[in-house]
C-alpha cells in the first residue's frame, strides 16, 4: 500500500475512533440538563451513561471475531452506521428510558468500530517502526478524545440544548463513512474460520453481567441484584474459559495467557485505563463542585492532561526505539504514579498551577505507556487474528476503566459519608441554621448537595459548600492514594516482566 494512502487510512481510522472516544465522557456534562428536561431520576441518569459501557464491553470480542471472519472494513462501516443511527435517535427522544436504549445501540456501534480501527491499522502498517508510530497516534486519539469530551460537551451546551451532543454525530459519521470507503482497505483472516458462536454468547453474557455488577455494587452493595449479576458473570466467564479450551477455533485462544508478553501488556492496558477513568471521574467533580468551575471551565482545566497524553503518545515510539519498550512503559507508569500521588494532596483551595502539574504528569505517563502496551498486545497475536487481539485490548481497557470508576468512586463515597458528619459538626451553630432535609442531601453525596445548594439562600449555600468540599477532598485523597498503590504494582510488574523491546507482530 502506498505511503500516502496508509497515512490517509490512519487519518480516517483516527476520525472514527475520536467519535466514540468523545462519547465516553461528553454525556456527563449534560446530565443536569437531561434531569431537568426528561424528569429523570438519578438511577435513570446513571443508566443513560452506563448503557453505553455495558453494551460496548459485552460485544467487543464478538465484533473482533466478525471483523476477522467477514472483513474488518465491513465491520467498521456497519459500526459507523449503527453508532450514527443510535446518535440520531438519541437526539430525537423525549424519555429517559428511550435515551438509555439509544445509548445501548451506540455502545454496540462503538464496539464494532474500536477494534476494527486498531486491527486495520496493523494490516496497513507492516513496517514495525511505522506501525509503532501509527499505534502511538491511535492511542493519542483514544486518550485525548476521552479528555476533550467534557470541553466539547460544555461548548455545545452553552449554545444549544442537550440534543446537540447527539445530533452532531450523524453528519460526522457520514464524512467518515465516505472516507473509509475511499481510503481504508479491506482485510480479513484468509482462512475465514467459522464463528465460535457459543464462545461469543458466553463472553458477551459474562462481560455484560460483570460490568453491570461493577456499576451497581458501589451503590447497592451485596443485594439480590448484584449477587445475581455477579454470579452470572462468574458462571458465564468460567464456562467461556472451559469452552475456549475445547473449541476447534476458539474466539479467544487460552494459549495466549501462557505468553508473558501478552499477560503483562494486557494488565498494563487495564491499569492505565483504571487510572485514566478513575481520575476522569473524580477530578471534574472536584473542579466543578468544590472549586466552583463551570462544566466548560473544568473541561478546559483538564487540558494539561490531554495535551500531555497527546504529545507523549506521539513521541512514545521514538522513546521506545532509543530506550527500549520496558524502560518506556516503566517511566510512563512512574509518571502516572507521581501524578496520582500528588493529586492526593489536593485541598479545597489548591491553586490551579499545582493541579495542572499533576494532570500533566498523569497525561504524559499514560501517553508513554499506553502505545507500548497496546503494541505488545498485538505483538502477541498472529496478524491474521488482529481483530481478536484488538478486541481483547479494548475490552481490557473498558473493564479497567469501569473498575477505576467503581472502586475509586466507591472509596471516595465511603470516606465522604464518614467525614461529612465531622465537617458538619465543625461548623457549630452555623449548621443548625440549615434545614434538616438539606443536611440529609448533604450527607448522601456531593452531587446531591450541590443540587440542593442551588435552591438555598446564599448564607446556607456557603455553609453547605464548605462542609461538602472538605468531606469530598478527604474522600478523594484516599481514593487517589489507592489508585497510586495500584499503579505502583503496575510499575513493579512492568519492570520485572515487560520485554526490553517489541519488534514485530509474531506470525
C-alpha positions in Angstrom: 0.0 0.0 0.0 1.4 3.4 -1.0 2.8 5.5 1.9 0.3 8.4 1.3 -2.7 6.1 1.3 -1.5 4.4 4.5 -1.5 7.7 6.4 -4.8 8.7 4.8 -6.3 5.5 6.1 -4.9 6.2 9.5 -6.5 9.7 9.5 -9.9 8.1 8.7 -9.4 5.4 11.4 -8.5 8.1 13.9 -11.6 10.1 13.0 -13.8 7.1 13.6 -12.0 6.4 16.9 -12.3 10.1 18.0 -16.1 9.9 17.7 -16.5 7.0 20.1 -13.8 8.2 22.5 -15.5 11.5 22.9 -18.8 9.8 23.6 -17.3 8.1 26.7 -17.4 11.4 28.6 -19.3 14.0 26.5 -22.7 12.9 28.0 -21.6 13.5 31.6 -21.7 17.3 31.3 -25.3 17.2 30.0 -26.7 15.2 33.0 -28.2 18.3 34.8 -30.0 19.3 31.6 -31.2 15.7 31.0 -32.5 15.6 34.5 -34.5 18.8 34.1 -35.9 18.2 30.6 -36.6 14.5 30.9 -37.6 14.5 34.6 -35.2 11.7 35.1 -34.3 10.1 38.4 -30.6 9.7 39.5 -30.8 6.0 38.7 -32.1 6.7 35.2 -29.3 9.2 34.6 -26.7 6.6 35.7 -28.0 4.2 33.1 -28.0 6.8 30.4 -24.3 6.9 31.0 -23.7 3.2 31.8 -25.8 1.6 29.0 -23.1 2.6 26.5 -20.3 1.0 28.5 -22.2 -2.2 29.2 -23.0 -3.0 25.6 -19.7 -1.7 24.4 -17.8 -4.1 26.7 -20.2 -7.0 26.1 -19.9 -7.1 22.3 -16.2 -6.3 21.7 -14.9 -9.9 21.4 -17.8 -10.8 19.0 -17.1 -7.6 16.9 -13.4 -8.5 16.7 -14.2 -12.1 15.5 -16.7 -10.8 12.9 -14.1 -8.5 11.5 -11.5 -11.3 11.2 -14.2 -13.5 9.5 -16.1 -11.2 7.2 -13.8 -8.2 6.7 -12.6 -5.5 9.1 -13.6 -2.6 7.0 -17.1 -4.0 6.5 -17.5 -4.3 10.3 -16.2 -0.8 10.7 -18.8 0.5 8.3 -21.6 -1.4 10.0 -20.4 0.0 13.3 -20.4 3.6 12.0 -24.0 3.1 10.7 -25.2 1.6 14.0 -23.5 4.3 16.0 -24.8 7.1 13.8 -28.4 5.7 13.9 -28.3 5.5 17.7 -27.0 9.1 17.9 -29.7 10.4 15.6 -32.4 8.6 17.6 -30.9 9.8 20.9 -31.2 13.4 19.7 -34.9 13.0 19.0 -36.3 11.1 22.1 -38.1 12.7 25.0 -37.9 9.9 27.5 -35.1 8.7 29.7 -35.7 5.0 29.1 -35.7 5.6 25.3 -32.5 7.6 25.6 -30.9 4.7 27.6 -31.9 2.3 24.8 -30.3 4.6 22.2 -27.1 4.8 24.2 -27.1 1.0 24.3 -27.3 0.9 20.5 -24.5 3.4 20.3 -22.4 1.1 22.6 -22.9 -1.8 20.1 -21.8 0.5 17.3 -18.8 1.7 19.2 -17.8 -2.0 19.9 -17.8 -2.6 16.2 -15.8 0.5 15.4 -13.0 0.5 18.0 -11.3 -2.9 17.5 -11.7 -2.5 13.7 -9.7 0.7 13.7 -6.8 -1.0 15.5 -6.9 -4.3 13.6 -7.0 -2.5 10.2 -4.1 -0.3 11.4 -2.0 -3.5 12.0 -2.8 -4.7 8.5 -2.0 -1.4 6.8 1.3 -0.7 8.6 3.6 -3.7 8.2 6.9 -2.0 9.0 7.5 -2.3 12.7 8.6 1.3 13.2 5.8 2.8 11.1 3.3 0.5 12.9 4.6 1.8 16.3 4.1 5.4 15.2 0.6 4.6 14.0 -0.3 2.9 17.3 1.1 6.0 19.1 -1.3 8.2 17.1 -4.2 5.8 17.7 -3.5 5.8 21.5 -3.2 9.6 21.5 -6.6 10.0 19.8 -8.3 7.5 22.1 -7.0 9.2 25.3 -7.4 12.8 24.1 -10.9 12.0 22.9 -11.9 11.0 26.4 -10.3 14.1 27.9 -11.8 16.5 25.3 -15.4 15.1 25.7 -16.3 17.5 28.6 -14.9 20.5 26.8 -16.8 19.9 23.5 -19.9 19.0 25.5 -19.7 22.2 27.5 -19.3 24.3 24.3 -22.3 22.7 22.7 -24.4 23.1 25.9 -23.6 26.8 26.1 -25.1 27.4 22.7 -27.6 24.6 22.2 -29.8 22.1 24.1 -28.6 18.7 25.2 -29.8 17.1 22.0 -26.8 18.8 20.2 -24.3 16.4 21.8 -26.0 13.5 19.9 -27.1 15.3 16.7 -23.6 16.5 16.0 -22.6 12.9 15.4 -24.6 11.8 12.3 -23.1 14.4 9.8 -19.6 13.5 11.0 -20.4 9.8 10.7 -21.4 10.3 7.0 -18.0 12.0 6.3 -16.1 9.2 8.0 -18.1 6.6 6.1 -17.3 8.1 2.7 -13.7 8.5 3.6 -13.5 4.9 4.9 -14.9 3.6 1.6 -12.3 5.7 -0.3 -9.2 5.2 1.7 -9.4 2.2 4.1 -8.6 -1.2 2.5 -10.5 -4.4 3.3 -8.8 -7.2 5.1 -9.8 -10.5 6.8 -8.4 -13.7 8.1 -7.5 -15.7 4.9 -8.8 -18.9 6.5 -12.2 -17.3 7.1 -12.8 -19.5 10.1 -16.3 -20.4 11.4 -17.5 -18.1 14.2 -17.3 -19.5 17.7 -20.9 -18.5 18.5 -21.0 -20.4 21.8 -17.9 -18.6 22.9 -19.3 -15.3 21.7 -22.6 -15.8 23.6 -20.8 -16.7 26.8 -18.3 -13.9 26.6 -21.0 -11.3 25.9 -23.2 -12.6 28.8 -20.2 -12.7 31.2 -18.8 -9.3 30.3 -22.2 -7.6 30.4 -23.0 -9.1 33.8 -19.5 -8.2 35.1 -19.8 -4.6 34.0 -23.3 -4.3 35.4 -22.1 -5.7 38.8 -19.2 -3.3 38.8 -21.5 -0.4 38.2 -24.2 -1.4 40.7 -22.0 -2.7 43.6 -20.8 0.7 45.0 -24.4 2.0 45.4 -26.4 -1.2 46.0 -23.8 -3.3 47.9 -24.3 -7.1 48.1 -28.0 -7.2 47.5 -30.1 -9.7 45.4 -29.4 -7.9 42.1 -25.6 -7.6 42.5 -25.3 -11.2 43.8 -27.3 -12.4 40.8 -25.4 -10.4 38.2 -22.1 -11.3 39.9 -23.0 -15.0 39.9 -24.0 -14.8 36.2 -20.7 -13.1 35.4 -18.5 -15.7 37.2 -20.5 -18.6 35.8 -20.6 -17.4 32.2 -16.9 -16.4 32.2 -15.9 -19.7 33.8 -17.9 -21.6 31.1 -16.3 -19.4 28.5 -12.8 -20.4 29.6 -13.9 -24.1 29.7 -15.4 -23.9 26.2 -12.5 -22.0 24.7 -10.0 -24.7 25.8 -12.1 -27.2 23.7 -13.4 -25.2 20.8 -11.9 -26.1 17.4 -11.5 -22.4 16.5 -11.7 -20.5 19.8 -12.9 -16.9 20.0 -10.0 -16.2 22.4 -7.3 -18.9 22.5 -6.4 -19.6 26.1 -2.8 -20.3 25.0 -2.3 -16.6 24.7 -2.4 -16.3 28.5 0.7 -18.5 28.7 2.7 -15.8 26.9 4.3 -13.5 29.4 4.3 -10.5 27.0 0.6 -10.8 26.3 -0.3 -11.1 30.0 1.8 -8.2 31.2 0.7 -6.0 28.3 -3.0 -6.7 28.9 -2.6 -5.9 32.6 -0.7 -2.7 31.8 -3.5 -1.6 29.5 -6.1 -2.3 32.2 -4.0 -0.3 34.8 -3.6 2.7 32.5 -7.4 2.9 31.9 -8.1 2.2 35.6 -6.1 5.4 36.4 -7.4 7.4 33.5 -11.1 6.8 34.0 -10.8 6.9 37.8 -9.2 10.3 37.6 -11.6 11.5 35.0 -14.5 10.5 37.4 -13.1 12.3 40.4 -11.2 15.4 39.2 -14.1 17.1 37.2 -16.3 16.8 40.3 -13.5 18.4 42.3 -13.1 21.2 39.8 -16.9 21.9 39.4 -18.4 21.1 42.8 -15.5 22.0 45.1 -13.7 24.8 43.2 -16.9 26.1 41.6 -15.8 25.9 37.9 -18.4 25.6 35.2 -18.5 22.4 33.1 -16.7 24.2 30.3 -14.1 25.7 32.6 -13.4 22.3 34.2 -13.0 20.7 30.8 -10.5 23.4 29.8 -8.8 22.9 33.1 -8.2 19.2 32.2 -6.2 20.2 29.1 -2.8 19.7 30.6 -3.6 16.0 30.9 -5.0 15.8 27.4 -2.1 17.8 26.0 0.5 15.7 27.8 -1.1 12.5 26.7 -1.2 13.7 23.1 2.4 14.7 22.9 3.8 11.7 24.8 1.8 9.3 22.7 3.3 10.7 19.6 6.9 10.6 20.9 6.4 7.2 22.7 7.6 5.1 19.7 10.8 7.2 19.3 11.5 7.0 23.0 10.9 3.2 23.0 13.2 2.8 20.0 16.0 4.6 21.9 15.4 3.4 25.5 13.5 0.1 24.9 9.9 -0.8 25.5 10.3 -1.8 29.1 12.1 1.4 30.1 9.4 3.5 28.3 6.5 1.7 29.9 8.1 1.8 33.4 8.9 5.5 33.0 5.3 6.2 31.9 3.8 4.3 34.8 6.1 6.1 37.3 4.9 9.4 36.0 1.3 8.3 36.4 2.1 7.2 39.9 3.7 10.6 40.7 0.7 12.5 39.3 -1.9 10.5 41.2 0.1 10.6 44.4 0.5 14.4 44.2 -3.2 14.7 43.3 -4.0 13.1 46.7 -2.5 16.3 48.3 -5.3 18.5 46.9 -7.1 20.7 49.3 -10.3 22.7 48.8 -8.3 25.8 47.9 -5.5 24.2 46.0 -4.1 26.6 43.3 -4.6 25.6 39.7 -0.9 25.5 38.7 -0.4 22.6 41.1 -3.5 20.9 39.6 -2.2 21.4 36.1 1.2 19.9 37.1 -0.4 16.7 38.4 -2.7 16.4 35.4 0.3 16.9 33.1 2.2 14.1 34.8 -0.7 11.7 34.5 -1.2 12.6 30.9 2.5 12.3 29.9 2.8 9.0 31.8 -0.2 7.5 30.1 1.0 8.7 26.7 4.3 7.0 27.1 2.9 3.7 28.5 -0.3 3.1 26.5 1.1 2.8 22.9 3.8 0.4 24.0 1.4 -1.8 26.0 -1.1 -1.8 23.0 1.7 -2.7 20.6 2.8 -5.5 22.9 -0.7 -7.0 23.0 -0.8 -7.0 19.2 2.7 -8.4 19.0 1.5 -11.5 20.8 -1.3 -12.2 18.3 -0.9 -13.6 14.8 -1.5 -10.9 12.2 -4.5 -12.7 10.7 -6.3 -12.6 14.1 -5.6 -8.9 14.7 -9.3 -8.3 15.1 -9.4 -10.6 18.1 -6.2 -9.0 19.6 -7.6 -5.5 19.2 -10.9 -6.6 20.8 -9.0 -8.0 23.8 -7.0 -4.8 24.1 -10.2 -2.7 24.0 -12.2 -5.0 26.3 -9.5 -4.9 29.0 -9.3 -1.1 28.7 -13.1 -0.8 29.1 -13.0 -3.2 32.1 -10.1 -1.4 33.7 -11.9 1.9 33.3 -15.1 0.5 34.8 -13.2 -0.8 37.8 -11.4 2.5 38.2 -14.6 4.4 38.3 -16.4 1.9 40.6 -13.6 1.2 43.1 -12.2 4.8 43.4 -15.7 6.3 43.3 -16.9 3.9 46.0 -13.9 4.5 48.2 -14.4 8.3 47.8 -18.1 7.9 48.8 -17.3 5.9 51.9 -14.9 8.4 53.2 -17.1 11.3 52.1 -20.0 10.0 54.2 -17.7 9.3 57.1 -16.2 12.8 57.0 -19.3 14.8 56.3 -20.5 14.2 59.8 -17.3 15.6 61.3 -17.4 18.5 58.8 -21.0 19.4 59.7 -20.1 19.2 63.4 -17.1 21.5 62.9 -19.5 24.2 61.6 -21.0 24.5 65.0 -24.0 26.9 65.3 -24.0 27.6 61.6 -25.1 24.0 60.8 -28.2 24.5 63.0 -29.4 27.2 60.6 -29.5 24.7 57.6 -32.9 22.8 57.1 -32.8 19.1 58.1 -33.8 17.9 54.6 -30.8 19.8 53.2 -28.5 18.2 55.7 -29.8 14.8 54.6 -29.0 15.5 51.0 -25.6 16.8 52.0 -24.8 13.5 53.7 -25.8 11.5 50.7 -23.3 12.8 48.2 -21.5 15.9 46.9 -23.6 15.9 43.7 -26.9 15.8 45.6 -25.6 18.5 48.0 -24.7 20.8 45.0 -28.2 20.3 43.5 -29.9 21.3 46.8 -27.5 24.2 47.4 -28.6 25.9 44.1 -32.1 26.4 45.7 -30.8 27.7 49.0 -30.2 31.3 50.2 -26.5 32.3 49.9 -25.9 32.0 53.6 -27.0 28.4 53.7 -25.3 27.6 50.4 -22.0 28.8 51.7 -22.3 26.5 54.7 -23.2 23.5 52.5 -20.3 24.2 50.1 -17.8 24.5 52.9 -18.8 21.2 54.6 -19.2 19.1 51.4 -16.0 20.4 49.9 -13.9 19.4 52.9 -15.5 16.0 53.1 -15.2 15.3 49.3 -11.5 16.2 49.3 -10.9 13.8 52.2 -12.6 11.0 50.3 -10.8 11.8 47.1 -7.5 11.8 48.9 -7.9 8.1 49.9 -9.3 7.1 46.5 -6.3 8.6 44.7 -3.9 7.0 47.2 -5.4 3.6 46.4 -5.1 4.4 42.7 -1.4 5.2 43.3 -0.9 1.9 45.1 -2.5 0.0 42.1 -0.3 1.9 39.6 2.8 1.2 41.8 2.0 -2.5 41.5 2.0 -2.0 37.7 5.4 -0.4 37.8 6.9 -3.4 39.6 5.1 -5.8 37.2 6.3 -4.0 34.1 9.9 -3.7 35.4 10.0 -7.5 36.1 8.1 -8.9 33.2 7.9 -6.5 30.2 10.2 -7.4 27.3 13.0 -5.0 26.7 11.9 -4.3 23.1 8.9 -5.1 20.9 9.9 -5.5 17.3 7.1 -7.0 15.3 3.8 -8.9 15.3 4.5 -12.5 15.7 3.4 -14.7 12.8 
